[in-house]
Amino acid sequence: MSSSRLILVTVIAMIAFAGNSLLCRLAFNETNIDAASFTTIRILSAVVMLAVVVTLKNRQLIWGGNWISAISLLAYAAGFSFAYLSLPAATGALLLFGAVQATMISYGVFAGELTNIKQFSGIALALGGLIVLFLPGLASPPLVGSLLMLGAGIAWGSIRCVDEVLVMQRKKHLVIFSVRLHSH
């Protein structure tokens, strides 16, 4: 993917993620919906939308998945919703995205992926921002809401990590199966 296309896709994704945070805050500020109902509606609408997309793409509905990712998705959605009862949208987005990136980069480091100075600089900058956000004397965000959003970010990041492990396991089994076929 070219650099300009990567930048464009990144900008579009960040606008969508920011929109998600703003819509969540709007729902809590302008309606009487509670966080549990909001989370339930988000999960159910995601299931319906995913079923439609998969059906259109494959011409049939394919069921599958794994429980670890499903539980992580629920933890993300619930943490996100309950955190936004007390956090401003910008603070919540900062905490969420920082936690997602820290989780994924940490997984990569522990999995033995090669990291570069840009990745370490990015994580240092993100962690520095979080430290500044909680410095005494500044208007620190509510602790419970912050912890919920950090937990939501870790859950979201872990979904990606778990899915990567599952894909690697499937590839390993395919290679083993292929080797066995060729040896007989």
CORWOJO-V488211 format. One record per backbone hydrogen bond with DSSP energy under -0.5 kcal/mol. CO is the residue of the C=O (numbers start at 0). NH is the residue of the N-H. If there is no record, write none. Layout:
BEGIN
co->CO nh->NH
co->CO nh->NH
END
This chain:
BEGIN
co->1 nh->5
co->2 nh->6
co->3 nh->7
co->4 nh->8
co->5 nh->9
co->6 nh->10
co->7 nh->11
co->8 nh->12
co->9 nh->13
co->10 nh->14
co->11 nh->15
co->12 nh->16
co->13 nh->17
co->14 nh->18
co->15 nh->19
co->16 nh->20
co->17 nh->21
co->18 nh->22
co->19 nh->23
co->20 nh->24
co->21 nh->25
co->22 nh->26
co->23 nh->27
co->24 nh->28
co->25 nh->29
co->26 nh->30
co->33 nh->37
co->34 nh->38
co->35 nh->39
co->36 nh->40
co->37 nh->41
co->38 nh->42
co->39 nh->43
co->40 nh->44
co->41 nh->45
co->42 nh->46
co->43 nh->47
co->44 nh->48
co->45 nh->49
co->46 nh->50
co->47 nh->51
co->48 nh->52
co->49 nh->53
co->50 nh->54
co->51 nh->55
co->52 nh->56
co->53 nh->57
co->54 nh->58
co->59 nh->61
co->60 nh->62
co->65 nh->69
co->66 nh->70
co->67 nh->71
co->68 nh->72
co->69 nh->73
co->70 nh->74
co->71 nh->75
co->72 nh->76
co->73 nh->77
co->74 nh->78
co->75 nh->79
co->76 nh->80
co->77 nh->81
co->78 nh->82
co->79 nh->83
co->81 nh->84
co->82 nh->85
co->82 nh->86
co->87 nh->91
co->88 nh->92
co->89 nh->93
co->90 nh->94
co->91 nh->95
co->92 nh->96
co->93 nh->97
co->94 nh->98
co->95 nh->99
co->96 nh->100
co->97 nh->101
co->98 nh->102
co->99 nh->103
co->100 nh->104
co->101 nh->105
co->102 nh->106
co->103 nh->107
co->104 nh->108
co->105 nh->109
co->106 nh->110
co->107 nh->112
co->108 nh->111
co->115 nh->119
co->116 nh->120
co->117 nh->121
co->118 nh->122
co->119 nh->123
co->120 nh->124
co->121 nh->125
co->122 nh->126
co->123 nh->127
co->124 nh->128
co->125 nh->129
co->126 nh->130
co->127 nh->131
co->128 nh->132
co->129 nh->133
co->131 nh->134
co->134 nh->137
co->137 nh->139
co->141 nh->145
co->142 nh->146
co->143 nh->147
co->144 nh->148
co->145 nh->149
co->146 nh->150
co->147 nh->151
co->148 nh->152
co->149 nh->153
co->150 nh->154
co->151 nh->155
co->152 nh->156
co->153 nh->157
co->154 nh->158
co->155 nh->159
co->156 nh->160
co->157 nh->161
co->158 nh->162
co->159 nh->163
co->160 nh->164
co->161 nh->165
co->162 nh->166
co->163 nh->167
co->164 nh->168
co->165 nh->169
co->166 nh->170
co->167 nh->171
co->168 nh->172
co->169 nh->173
co->170 nh->174
co->171 nh->175
co->172 nh->176
co->173 nh->177
co->174 nh->178
co->175 nh->179
co->176 nh->180
co->177 nh->181
co->178 nh->182
co->179 nh->183
co->180 nh->183
END
